[in-house]
Amino acid sequence: MATELNDSQLEVLKLLNFLKNEKDVAEIKSLLRAYLADKVVRSADQAFDEKAYTNDVFNRWKQEHFRRNAQQ
């Protein structure tokens, strides 16, 4: 099954043509991971503020998650 790339994906591929060694590839991968992680954190912070979550809510979720995983 062929997947068509969008314009943004094509631009990234054009930039990747400039990478000449594995060190450069590793650096770009690290930068992309950091960018995406920051984006997730900003999104979570926004949801935290919009929904007025408290630390108690997160602690409850954490306990539910660990309880569920222990049962498996």
Steps between C-alpha positions, in 0.01 A plus 500: 500500500659828389480804722509846350715751685368845582694822428645519852631145482656568162676810638648295783625242251666774294681620812617148578698499174756720676579238764829336416571266793340302782599761759291761317206258477523427873506874576192568285315208661585639843379847402174360363441296816562805718266711285222241511542442874478875562188517285335222706592673826358833377180327394470322836565828684226667296253220580606516866414872508180478293352213698629624836658165584669470836786282618239285675347413161838393363580298810165319466571428133846373590360263763235372256767440235728307736207302639391403149853398398548291816185302418623402153 
